[in-house]
């Protein structure tokens, strides 16, 4: 598996690919540092994050 991260100034986006580069799941956390949204595949929920590290923790927990 390949995990790709895109860390913007106020968001974190991820995509996970298989060995053949087929997309397995994608997601994002928006509005870091305030009330934002965690979206992973079809799932969406409101979250409050401090920073990119916490946003990544939320996404990894949602994938587990």
C-alpha positions as CSV (number, residue, x, y, z in Angstrom):
1,X,0.0,0.0,0.0
2,X,1.0,3.6,-0.7
3,X,-0.2,6.5,1.5
4,X,-0.1,9.9,-0.1
5,X,-0.4,13.0,2.1
6,X,-1.2,16.6,0.9
7,X,-0.7,19.0,3.8
8,X,-2.1,22.4,2.9
9,X,-2.2,25.5,5.2
10,X,-5.6,24.6,6.7
11,X,-6.3,21.1,5.5
12,X,-4.9,17.6,5.2
13,X,-5.8,15.3,2.3
14,X,-4.9,11.6,2.0
15,X,-5.2,8.9,-0.6
16,X,-4.3,5.2,-0.2
17,X,-3.3,3.2,-3.3
18,X,-2.7,-0.5,-3.8
19,X,0.4,-1.9,-5.6
20,X,-1.2,-1.4,-9.0
21,X,-1.9,2.3,-8.1
22,X,-5.6,1.7,-7.8
23,X,-7.2,4.1,-5.3
24,X,-8.4,2.3,-2.1
25,X,-9.7,5.2,-0.1
26,X,-9.3,9.0,0.0
27,X,-10.1,11.5,2.6
28,X,-9.6,15.0,4.0
29,X,-9.8,17.1,7.1
30,X,-10.7,20.8,6.5
31,X,-10.4,23.9,8.6
32,X,-7.5,22.8,10.8
33,X,-7.4,24.8,14.1
34,X,-11.1,25.3,14.2
35,X,-14.4,23.4,13.6
36,X,-14.0,21.4,10.4
37,X,-15.0,18.3,8.6
38,X,-13.4,14.8,8.4
39,X,-14.4,13.0,5.2
40,X,-13.1,9.5,4.5
41,X,-14.7,7.6,1.7
42,X,-18.5,7.9,2.2
43,X,-18.1,8.9,5.9
44,X,-18.3,12.5,7.0
45,X,-18.3,14.0,10.5
46,X,-17.6,17.3,12.2
47,X,-14.3,17.5,14.0
48,X,-12.1,20.1,15.8
49,X,-8.4,19.7,15.2
50,X,-5.4,21.5,16.6
51,X,-3.0,20.8,13.7
52,X,-2.0,18.4,10.9
53,X,-0.8,15.7,13.3
54,X,-4.1,15.5,15.1
55,X,-6.0,15.5,11.7
56,X,-3.8,12.5,10.6
57,X,-4.6,10.7,13.9
58,X,-8.3,11.2,13.3
59,X,-8.0,9.9,9.7
60,X,-6.0,6.8,10.7
61,X,-8.4,6.0,13.5
62,X,-11.3,6.3,11.1
63,X,-9.6,3.8,8.7
64,X,-9.0,1.2,11.4
